[in-house]
């Protein structure tokens, strides 16, 4: 039995869950999410407790059991409190700002980059001191869909990944960038 798959999911009050044969729709104050249910897995809702169960013991059903439960738990948590990621923009002259429905980034290219902000995603930019004379621009990404929040953060990071020698670029706030030594002088 899957350790993750057999754990029940408590559904808080105010959250509407509708279970169908091939999908589960979770609606809350932040939004609505649809979770597909693969073949071989059934989902039951009993007295504000959601459970994912296997119909058989095949290899594919065992593989999808924990996955389905994790996706359902993320959907319930997302519509209740939401998810967030933070990115740091590190480098001299590297800037970020929100203008309307676009995130404008100056990342050392010959032109500024405009990143469109999709529906259901909130992006904010703040400048924070990290050391005495060094400021870091922090991009906060929030939303109710965990997969979309993570994908948007990865897309923004891919515009200028951290440099291997100086560490300049866009990185996750909790990411440690190991820099190389570079050339040695005589």
VMD Tcl script that draws the C-alpha trace (Angstrom):
set ca {
  {0.00 0.00 0.00}
  {1.26 3.46 -0.87}
  {2.23 5.44 2.22}
  {1.17 8.69 0.64}
  {-1.88 7.28 -1.15}
  {-3.55 5.87 1.97}
  {-3.44 9.16 3.92}
  {-6.85 10.89 4.08}
  {-7.28 14.50 2.99}
  {-9.29 16.73 5.34}
  {-11.48 19.15 3.40}
  {-12.03 22.42 5.34}
  {-15.46 23.99 5.57}
  {-16.27 26.35 2.72}
  {-14.58 24.14 0.13}
  {-16.83 22.49 -2.45}
  {-15.62 19.14 -3.82}
  {-17.48 17.32 -6.59}
  {-16.31 13.80 -7.40}
  {-16.96 12.41 -10.87}
  {-15.71 9.22 -12.50}
  {-12.66 10.65 -14.30}
  {-12.13 13.96 -12.49}
  {-12.50 15.80 -9.20}
  {-13.38 19.50 -9.11}
  {-12.28 21.48 -6.03}
  {-13.70 25.00 -5.56}
  {-12.71 27.47 -2.86}
  {-12.28 31.16 -2.12}
  {-9.11 31.46 -4.26}
  {-10.41 29.62 -7.35}
  {-11.39 26.32 -8.89}
  {-9.13 23.39 -9.82}
  {-9.82 20.21 -11.74}
  {-7.81 17.07 -10.94}
  {-7.95 14.16 -13.43}
  {-8.44 10.71 -11.91}
  {-6.59 7.97 -13.82}
  {-8.09 4.56 -14.58}
  {-7.70 2.11 -11.70}
  {-8.12 4.79 -9.00}
  {-11.37 5.79 -7.33}
  {-11.95 8.85 -5.15}
  {-14.46 8.94 -2.29}
  {-15.74 11.90 -0.25}
  {-17.16 11.01 3.16}
  {-17.96 13.65 5.77}
  {-15.34 16.21 4.64}
  {-12.63 13.56 4.23}
  {-11.34 12.79 0.73}
  {-9.67 9.42 0.05}
  {-8.02 7.93 -3.02}
  {-8.33 4.15 -3.34}
  {-6.98 1.57 -5.78}
  {-9.39 -0.65 -7.69}
  {-6.78 -3.37 -8.26}
  {-3.17 -4.11 -7.37}
  {-1.62 -3.65 -10.83}
  {1.68 -1.88 -11.24}
  {0.09 1.14 -12.94}
  {-2.58 1.52 -10.23}
  {0.07 1.39 -7.52}
  {2.07 4.06 -9.36}
  {-0.93 6.38 -9.75}
  {-2.26 5.91 -6.20}
  {0.13 8.26 -4.40}
  {0.23 10.68 -7.34}
  {-3.55 11.12 -7.38}
  {-3.67 11.66 -3.62}
  {-0.86 14.25 -3.79}
  {-2.59 16.13 -6.63}
  {-5.86 16.18 -4.68}
  {-4.11 17.42 -1.52}
  {-2.38 20.18 -3.52}
  {-5.70 21.22 -5.07}
  {-7.40 21.45 -1.66}
  {-4.47 23.37 -0.16}
  {-4.25 25.64 -3.20}
  {-7.87 26.84 -3.10}
  {-7.61 27.40 0.67}
  {-4.26 29.15 1.14}
  {-2.45 29.15 -2.22}
  {1.18 28.55 -3.16}
  {4.15 30.83 -3.66}
  {7.69 30.96 -5.00}
  {10.35 33.61 -4.58}
  {13.09 34.47 -7.06}
  {16.11 36.71 -6.51}
  {17.52 38.90 -9.30}
  {21.25 39.25 -8.56}
  {23.62 41.43 -10.58}
  {24.65 45.03 -11.17}
  {22.07 46.68 -13.42}
  {19.70 43.71 -13.23}
  {16.21 45.01 -12.46}
  {12.61 43.84 -12.35}
  {9.32 45.72 -12.12}
  {5.65 45.03 -12.72}
  {3.95 47.24 -15.29}
  {0.30 46.42 -15.88}
  {0.03 42.79 -16.99}
  {3.75 42.43 -17.70}
  {6.86 41.77 -15.65}
  {9.64 43.93 -17.12}
  {13.13 42.51 -16.60}
  {16.50 44.06 -17.38}
  {18.91 41.13 -17.28}
  {22.00 42.25 -19.15}
  {20.65 41.56 -22.63}
  {20.68 44.24 -25.33}
  {16.95 44.77 -24.73}
  {14.56 44.61 -21.77}
  {12.45 41.45 -21.51}
  {8.68 41.60 -21.06}
  {7.16 38.54 -19.40}
  {3.34 38.38 -19.62}
  {1.61 37.64 -16.29}
  {-1.04 34.93 -16.84}
  {-4.54 34.94 -15.32}
  {-4.70 33.53 -11.78}
  {-1.04 34.36 -11.03}
  {0.04 37.31 -8.88}
  {3.56 38.70 -9.23}
  {5.08 41.39 -7.04}
  {8.58 42.86 -6.92}
  {10.45 44.17 -3.86}
  {13.98 45.41 -3.25}
  {15.54 43.94 -0.12}
  {18.90 44.60 1.55}
  {20.98 41.44 1.97}
  {24.31 42.86 3.10}
  {25.46 46.36 4.06}
  {25.85 47.69 0.51}
  {24.18 44.96 -1.57}
  {20.49 45.02 -2.49}
  {18.66 42.10 -4.10}
  {15.46 42.40 -6.10}
  {12.96 39.72 -5.05}
  {10.15 38.53 -7.33}
  {7.24 36.90 -5.47}
  {4.97 34.62 -7.49}
  {1.67 33.43 -6.01}
  {-1.38 31.50 -7.11}
  {-3.72 28.64 -6.26}
  {-2.37 26.11 -8.81}
  {0.94 24.66 -7.58}
  {2.01 23.40 -11.01}
  {1.41 26.76 -12.73}
  {3.22 28.72 -9.99}
  {6.25 26.45 -10.27}
  {6.23 26.58 -14.08}
  {6.04 30.40 -14.16}
  {8.94 30.58 -11.68}
  {10.99 28.18 -13.84}
  {10.18 30.19 -17.00}
  {11.31 33.46 -15.39}
  {14.49 31.80 -14.05}
  {15.28 30.42 -17.52}
  {15.47 33.98 -18.94}
  {18.86 34.39 -17.21}
  {20.00 31.41 -15.10}
  {22.74 32.07 -12.51}
  {26.22 32.51 -13.94}
  {28.75 29.86 -12.93}
  {31.55 32.36 -12.23}
  {29.95 35.43 -10.59}
  {26.52 34.05 -9.65}
  {24.66 36.81 -11.50}
  {21.20 36.06 -12.84}
  {17.79 34.92 -11.64}
  {17.70 32.24 -8.95}
  {15.28 30.78 -6.44}
  {15.56 32.48 -3.02}
  {16.51 29.23 -1.30}
  {18.89 28.11 -4.08}
  {22.60 27.98 -3.37}
  {24.73 28.81 -6.41}
  {28.18 27.26 -6.36}
  {30.58 29.44 -8.31}
  {33.69 28.28 -10.11}
  {37.11 29.72 -9.34}
  {37.94 31.10 -12.81}
  {41.35 32.01 -14.16}
  {44.32 32.41 -11.82}
  {46.68 35.31 -12.26}
  {50.45 34.77 -12.52}
}
mol new
graphics top color blue
foreach p $ca { graphics top sphere $p radius 0.5 }
foreach p [lrange $ca 0 end-1] q [lrange $ca 1 end] { graphics top cylinder $p $q radius 0.2 }
display resetview
